[in-house]
Amino acid sequence: MKREKLIITIILLMCILSIGLGVYSILLRKDEMTEEALFPKGLLPEKKKIGVVYIYGMISFPPEGFSLSKRFYGTEYIINQLKNFRKDPNIAAVILKINSPGGTVAAVQEIYQQVQNLRKAKKKVVVSIGDIAASGGYYIACAADKIVANHGSLTGSIGVLMSLPNLQGFLEKVGVRFNIIKSGEHKDIGSAFRNMSEEEKVLLQGVIDNAYQQFFNEVAKNRNKIEKEKLKEIADGRIFTGEQALKAGLIDELGTYEDVIKLTAKLANIEGEPILVEEIAPLKQLLDFIEMKSPLEKLQENSSKILLEYRYLPSIN
């Protein structure tokens, strides 16, 4: 009964917040609506606008099954935003607000490709780094025309990792054993239920090295002012502050989000106060709460899969 009341309360809150967001959106568009009322349809002078896309948190595709949070603000949501801005003739430029330690390789590369497509469509792209745009966050950033960070933002961490838990010792203590029947010697490579062989370590290192080379090549192509030998020295997974990154050539300028808006408007030849078109993912915090998992559930989920990641991961989270 208590659970049913909680669900009903959450649904009511979602309805109230949705109505509030709708009213807020209408108020934000008041000036545009007034203009549309004054001009007959088709005669309203077109204005160049700047699209804003938020790339926050872990970047990955939705897990198995339906996920509300990933559906409404995850990788697929970001990809659709970028596609829509590319097709919109009134969007002259796009700002990527990145605050992410990175994520899975394939998800990062898909977003990166969409950023490249924006530039091919003659749309200017500028990155605004918040607290962090490391590893996969930086991979995406380096596809832009310009990268701007705060003095103390964290960036860099050019590299790849694969986190594979080993539960063999724990399982032996509690008396649990797994019988694995497999078609080939390496079919269960990376299993959490046994120790890894040296041969398996070599095989997985080859996968890591290949993914790293892909990362390195894209940074070298986009940040071509950095000599390759110098890039090899700094592309070892280390992180940089904004000031350090500027000296190393990994970013273009130091500045705030307001500075990014001005720079983007200048690059897109937009005069006067630019119009920002941004879709902030609705009810993000509430969706996170609804789908919140316990540490044990996260461990069980992660122990059953291998993830190749462009992610800055200083500790287990």
C-alpha positions in Angstrom: 0.0 0.0 0.0 2.8 2.4 0.9 4.5 1.6 -2.4 1.3 2.4 -4.3 1.0 5.7 -2.5 4.6 6.5 -3.4 4.1 5.8 -7.0 0.9 7.9 -7.1 2.8 10.8 -5.4 5.6 10.6 -7.9 3.2 10.6 -10.9 1.4 13.6 -9.5 4.8 15.4 -9.0 5.8 14.6 -12.6 2.5 16.0 -13.9 2.9 19.2 -11.9 6.5 19.7 -13.0 5.6 19.0 -16.6 2.9 21.7 -16.5 5.4 24.1 -14.9 8.0 23.4 -17.5 5.4 24.0 -20.2 4.4 27.3 -18.8 8.1 28.3 -18.3 8.8 27.4 -22.0 5.9 29.5 -23.2 7.1 32.5 -21.2 10.6 32.1 -22.6 9.2 32.2 -26.1 7.0 35.2 -25.5 9.0 37.6 -27.7 9.1 35.2 -30.6 5.3 34.5 -30.3 4.6 38.2 -30.3 6.7 38.6 -33.5 4.9 35.7 -35.2 1.6 37.4 -34.4 2.7 40.6 -36.0 4.0 39.0 -39.3 1.9 36.9 -41.6 3.2 33.3 -41.9 6.1 33.0 -44.2 7.0 36.7 -44.0 8.6 36.6 -40.6 12.3 37.4 -41.1 14.5 34.4 -40.4 16.9 34.7 -37.5 20.1 32.8 -37.1 20.0 30.9 -33.8 22.4 28.9 -31.6 21.5 25.4 -30.5 22.7 24.2 -27.1 23.3 20.5 -26.3 24.1 19.3 -22.8 26.4 16.3 -22.6 26.5 15.5 -18.9 27.5 12.5 -16.9 28.5 9.0 -18.1 28.1 8.6 -21.8 26.6 5.2 -22.8 23.8 3.5 -24.7 20.8 2.3 -22.7 21.2 -1.0 -21.0 19.1 -4.0 -21.8 15.4 -3.2 -21.4 13.6 0.2 -21.4 15.2 3.0 -19.4 13.3 6.2 -18.8 16.5 8.2 -17.9 18.4 7.1 -21.0 15.4 7.6 -23.2 15.0 11.2 -22.1 18.5 12.5 -21.7 21.0 9.8 -22.6 23.2 9.2 -25.7 20.3 8.6 -28.0 18.6 11.8 -26.8 21.8 13.8 -27.5 22.2 12.2 -31.0 18.7 13.2 -31.9 19.3 16.7 -30.8 22.4 17.0 -32.9 20.6 15.6 -35.9 17.7 18.0 -35.5 20.0 21.0 -35.2 21.9 19.9 -38.3 18.6 19.8 -40.3 17.3 23.1 -39.0 18.2 25.9 -41.4 17.8 28.6 -38.7 20.5 27.0 -36.5 23.8 28.6 -37.5 25.9 27.2 -34.7 25.8 24.7 -31.8 27.3 25.0 -28.3 28.2 21.7 -26.6 28.0 22.1 -22.9 30.2 19.2 -21.7 30.4 18.1 -18.1 31.4 14.4 -18.4 34.3 12.1 -17.5 33.6 10.1 -20.7 31.9 6.8 -21.3 31.8 3.7 -23.5 33.7 3.8 -26.7 30.9 3.2 -29.2 28.5 5.8 -27.6 31.3 8.4 -27.6 32.2 7.8 -31.2 28.5 8.0 -32.3 28.2 11.5 -30.7 31.6 12.5 -32.1 30.4 11.5 -35.6 27.2 13.7 -35.3 29.4 16.6 -34.3 31.5 16.1 -37.4 28.3 16.0 -39.4 27.3 19.4 -38.0 30.5 20.9 -39.2 30.1 19.3 -42.7 26.7 21.0 -42.8 28.5 24.3 -42.3 27.4 24.7 -38.7 29.9 26.2 -36.3 30.4 24.1 -33.2 32.0 25.4 -29.9 32.5 23.4 -26.7 32.1 24.9 -23.3 33.8 22.7 -20.7 32.2 22.7 -17.2 33.9 20.9 -14.3 35.2 18.1 -16.5 35.4 17.0 -20.1 37.9 14.1 -19.9 38.6 11.0 -21.9 35.4 10.4 -24.0 34.2 13.9 -23.1 37.4 15.3 -24.6 37.1 12.9 -27.6 33.8 14.6 -28.5 35.1 18.1 -27.7 38.0 17.8 -30.2 35.6 17.5 -33.1 34.4 21.1 -32.5 35.7 24.3 -34.2 36.7 25.7 -30.8 37.1 24.4 -27.3 36.7 26.8 -24.3 37.3 25.8 -20.7 37.4 27.5 -17.3 40.8 27.9 -15.7 40.1 25.1 -13.3 38.2 22.7 -15.6 39.6 19.2 -15.9 40.2 17.8 -19.3 42.6 15.5 -21.3 42.8 11.9 -20.0 43.4 10.6 -23.5 43.3 6.9 -23.1 41.2 3.7 -22.8 40.4 1.4 -19.9 38.5 -1.8 -19.2 37.4 -2.5 -15.6 37.0 -6.2 -14.9 36.1 -7.3 -11.4 37.5 -10.5 -10.0 35.1 -12.2 -7.6 36.8 -15.6 -7.5 38.3 -15.2 -3.9 35.0 -13.9 -2.6 33.0 -16.7 -4.2 35.4 -19.4 -2.8 34.8 -18.0 0.7 31.1 -18.3 0.4 31.3 -21.7 -1.3 30.0 -20.7 -4.7 31.4 -22.2 -7.9 30.4 -21.7 -11.5 30.7 -24.5 -14.2 31.3 -22.8 -17.5 30.7 -24.7 -20.7 32.2 -22.8 -23.7 32.7 -23.3 -27.4 36.3 -21.8 -27.4 39.1 -21.2 -25.1 38.5 -17.4 -24.8 34.7 -17.4 -25.0 34.4 -16.2 -21.4 37.4 -13.9 -21.5 37.1 -11.2 -18.8 34.9 -13.4 -16.6 34.5 -12.1 -13.0 34.3 -15.7 -11.7 37.9 -16.7 -12.3 41.4 -15.4 -12.5 42.6 -14.1 -15.9 45.4 -15.9 -17.7 48.4 -14.1 -19.1 47.4 -14.9 -22.7 44.0 -13.3 -22.0 45.7 -10.2 -20.7 47.7 -9.9 -23.9 44.5 -10.3 -26.0 42.6 -7.7 -24.1 45.6 -5.3 -24.2 45.5 -5.6 -28.0 41.9 -4.5 -27.9 42.8 -1.6 -25.6 45.7 -0.5 -27.8 43.5 -0.5 -31.0 40.8 1.6 -29.3 43.6 4.0 -28.0 45.0 4.4 -31.4 41.6 5.4 -32.7 41.4 8.0 -30.0 44.9 9.3 -30.6 44.4 9.5 -34.4 41.2 11.7 -34.0 42.9 14.0 -31.5 46.0 14.3 -33.8 43.7 15.1 -36.8 41.7 17.7 -35.0 44.4 19.3 -32.9 47.0 19.3 -35.7 48.9 22.3 -34.2 50.3 19.8 -31.6 53.3 17.9 -32.9 52.7 14.2 -32.9 55.7 13.5 -30.7 54.5 16.0 -28.2 51.0 14.6 -28.3 52.3 11.1 -27.6 53.9 12.4 -24.5 50.7 13.9 -23.1 48.3 11.3 -24.4 49.1 8.9 -21.6 45.8 9.2 -19.6 46.9 12.2 -17.6 44.4 15.0 -16.8 45.0 18.8 -17.2 43.5 21.9 -15.7 42.1 24.4 -18.2 45.3 26.5 -17.9 47.5 23.5 -18.5 45.4 22.3 -21.4 45.7 25.7 -23.1 49.5 25.6 -22.9 49.5 22.0 -24.2 47.3 23.0 -27.2 44.4 20.7 -26.2 42.0 23.7 -25.9 41.7 27.1 -27.7 40.6 29.6 -25.0 39.9 30.1 -21.4 36.5 31.6 -20.5 33.1 31.3 -19.1 29.9 30.1 -20.7 29.0 33.7 -21.4 32.3 34.0 -23.3 31.4 30.9 -25.3 28.1 32.4 -26.3 29.8 35.5 -27.6 32.5 33.5 -29.4 29.9 31.3 -31.1 27.8 34.2 -32.2 31.0 35.8 -33.7 31.9 32.6 -35.6 28.4 32.3 -36.9 28.2 36.0 -37.9 25.2 36.6 -35.7 24.7 40.3 -34.8 23.1 41.5 -31.6 21.9 39.3 -28.8 21.9 35.7 -30.0 18.8 33.5 -29.6 19.6 30.2 -27.8 17.6 27.1 -28.5 18.1 24.6 -25.8 16.2 21.5 -24.7 17.1 20.7 -21.1 16.2 17.1 -20.4 12.9 17.1 -18.5 12.7 15.7 -14.9 16.3 14.4 -15.0 16.7 14.2 -11.2 13.3 12.6 -10.7 14.0 9.9 -13.3 17.4 9.3 -11.7 15.7 8.8 -8.4 13.1 6.4 -9.8 15.7 4.2 -11.5 18.3 4.5 -8.7 20.1 1.2 -8.1 21.9 -0.1 -5.0 25.7 -0.6 -5.0 25.1 -4.4 -5.0 22.8 -4.1 -8.1 25.4 -2.0 -9.9 28.1 -4.6 -9.0 25.9 -7.5 -10.3 25.2 -5.6 -13.5 28.8 -4.6 -14.2 30.2 -8.0 -13.3 28.3 -9.6 -16.2 29.6 -7.5 -19.0 32.8 -6.1 -20.5 32.9 -2.4 -21.3 35.5 -0.7 -23.4 35.6 2.8 -22.1 37.0 6.2 -22.9 36.5 7.3 -19.3 38.4 9.0 -16.6 37.9 6.7 -13.6 40.1 7.5 -10.6 38.1 5.3 -8.3 35.4 2.7 -8.2 31.9 4.4 -8.2 
